[in-house]
Amino acid sequence: MLFFAALLLAIFVLPSPWSWVAIAVGGVVDIGESLAFVWWSRRRRAAVGAQVLVGKAGVAIGPLWPEGQIRIDGEIWKARCEGGADAGTRVVVRAVDGLTLEVGPE
C-alpha cells in the first residue's frame, strides 16, 4: 500500500530525482512489512490433534475405576486410570488410545 502511495506521489507531485527516492523508499518499506508479517504468522506452530493432550493436567469429574470422564481445558474426555482415582482428583494424561485418554495421578 505504501508503495502505491509513493508511486502516485512520484508521478503527480515530486520532481524527477525525488520521485525515484520515494519509489525506492516505498518499495523497501513495503517489502519490510511483508517480511515482518510472514515472520509474525510463523512464530509458533499450531497445536492440534489428540496427541497434544499428552502431558496436560485435568480433573476427574467422576470416579475413574478404571474408566470414567475427565475435564481438560473445558473439554470432557473419556479416560482410563489403571490405579483408579476419585472424582475431583487431578490427573495427568500419559497416552492417547483412540478417543480414550490413559491417565495417572498428578
N, C-alpha and C positions, 0 to 999 in steps of 0.2 A: 504494500500500500504506500509506503514511504517512497519507494522507487517511482511509482506512478506520479506522486505529487512532485517529486524532483524533476521528472520528465516534463510535466506541464509547466513548471517554473522555467526550465531551460528553454522551452520552445517559445513561450509567450512573454516572459518578463526579463530574464537575465541576459546580459551581453555575452558575446562569444566565449571568452576564456572562462567566465564563471559558470556558464551553463554546463561545461564538461565537468567542472568540480562538483556541481550539485548532483549530476547524474552519478558520478563515481561514489560520492558520499552516500547518496540514497541507496545505491546498489549494495555497498558494503554493509550498511546498517540493516537492510532487508535480509541479506544472507545471514548476518549475525543473529537476527531474530529467529530465523528459520532453524538454525543450528541449536539455539537455546531451547526452542520448543521441542525439537526432537530429543535432546538430552533430557528435558524435564519429563517427557512422556515415557521414557525408557528407564527411569531411575530405579524402579523396583518391579519385580515380577508379580504377575497376578497369582493369587493364592486360590486355586480352585481344586475341586475333587475331594474325595473322601480321604485320601492319603494325607492331606493337610491336617487332619484331625489328630494324627499320631503325636502324642506328647502334650496335648491340650488337657486341661483340667475341667472337670464337670462335677455335677451334684446328682446323686441318685434321687429320683423323685418317687421311687417306690423301692421295695426290697429287691435286692439282687441275689436270689438264692436259687440257682445260679444265674437266672435270666431276669431281666426287668427293663426299666427305662431310665435314661439319664438325660440331663439337660446340659447342653454345651452352647454357649453364646446365644441363648434364647431358643435353640432348636432342641427338639426331643428326639432321641435316638434309642433304638433297641440295643441293649448291651448285655454282655455276659461277663460275670466275675467269678472265677474259679474258687476264690476264697470266700466269696459272699460278702455282702455289705447291706447295711440297713438304710432305710430312707433318710435322706439328709447327709449321708456320708460323702465326703469329697473323694473323687476317683480320678485317675489319670488313664487316658487311652493308650494302650500298649500296641494294639494291632487292629486292622480292619479286615473283617471276613464278610465280603459281600456288603450288606447293609447293616450288619451286626458289628458293634464295636467290642473288642476284647479289652476289658479294663481291669485295673488293680487299684488298691488303696493308695492314696496320695502319700 
